Amino acid sequence: CGVNVYTDWHTALQEKVVPDHCCQNIYQDCGRNATNQFWTQGCYEKVEEWLDDNKHLLGTIAMCVLVIQLLGMAFSMTLYQQIHRSGKKYEA
């Protein structure tokens, strides 16, 4: 909750409250109750951890997209050459 810790919200909101989703037990206005238990781990650390855990999956997806893009370019160049060789012109 917050970028680094839940207290990041104190400076952003300019008062000592946090959004309700920072509470471990969520109920209406739980972020205004100073005695609540808040999630202490920030989003930045969680996102960094998730990216580190899934870097192989993300790399595989990126490589698949790259191959699809390269195949699309190759097929479009082949199609262009075939149309160009046949001598047919586009007429509007």
C-alpha positions in Angstrom: 0.0 0.0 0.0 1.7 3.2 -1.2 4.8 3.2 -3.2 7.2 2.2 -0.4 5.0 2.0 2.7 1.5 3.0 3.7 2.7 6.3 5.2 3.4 7.5 1.6 -0.4 8.3 1.6 0.0 10.7 4.5 2.0 13.2 2.4 -0.1 12.7 -0.7 -3.4 13.2 1.1 -1.9 15.8 3.6 -3.5 14.1 6.6 -2.8 10.9 8.5 -5.3 8.7 6.6 -4.8 6.0 4.0 -7.2 4.5 1.4 -9.5 1.8 2.7 -7.8 -0.8 0.5 -4.6 -0.4 2.7 -6.5 -2.0 5.6 -6.0 -5.7 6.2 -9.6 -5.9 7.3 -11.5 -3.7 4.9 -14.7 -1.8 6.0 -16.0 1.7 5.3 -13.5 4.4 6.5 -11.1 1.9 8.0 -8.2 4.0 6.6 -9.1 6.8 9.0 -8.8 4.6 12.1 -5.2 4.9 13.3 -5.4 1.6 15.3 -6.0 -0.6 12.2 -3.4 -2.9 10.8 -2.3 -1.7 7.4 -0.5 -3.6 4.7 3.1 -2.5 5.1 4.7 -3.6 1.9 4.6 -1.0 -0.9 3.4 -1.5 -4.4 6.8 -0.8 -5.9 8.4 -3.7 -4.1 5.4 -6.0 -5.0 5.6 -5.1 -8.7 9.4 -5.5 -8.7 9.0 -9.0 -7.1 6.3 -10.0 -9.6 8.4 -8.9 -12.6 11.4 -10.8 -11.2 9.3 -13.9 -10.7 7.8 -13.8 -14.2 10.7 -12.5 -16.3 11.0 -15.7 -18.2 7.3 -15.7 -19.1 7.5 -12.0 -20.1 10.6 -12.7 -22.3 8.8 -15.6 -24.0 5.8 -13.5 -24.8 8.0 -10.7 -26.1 9.9 -13.2 -28.4 6.6 -14.6 -29.7 5.4 -11.2 -30.6 8.7 -10.5 -32.3 8.4 -13.6 -34.4 4.8 -12.8 -35.4 5.9 -9.3 -36.4 8.8 -10.6 -38.4 6.6 -13.2 -40.2 4.0 -10.5 -41.0 6.7 -8.3 -42.5 8.1 -11.2 -44.5 4.7 -12.2 -45.8 3.8 -8.6 -46.7 7.0 -8.2 -48.6 6.4 -11.4 -50.5 2.8 -10.3 -51.3 4.2 -7.0 -52.6 6.7 -8.7 -54.8 4.1 -11.0 -56.3 1.7 -8.1 -57.1 4.6 -6.1 -58.5 5.7 -9.0 -60.8 2.2 -9.6 -62.1 2.1 -6.1 -63.4 -1.3 -5.4 -61.9 -1.8 -1.8 -60.9 -4.3 -0.5 -58.3 -7.1 1.5 -59.8 -9.2 3.7 -57.7 
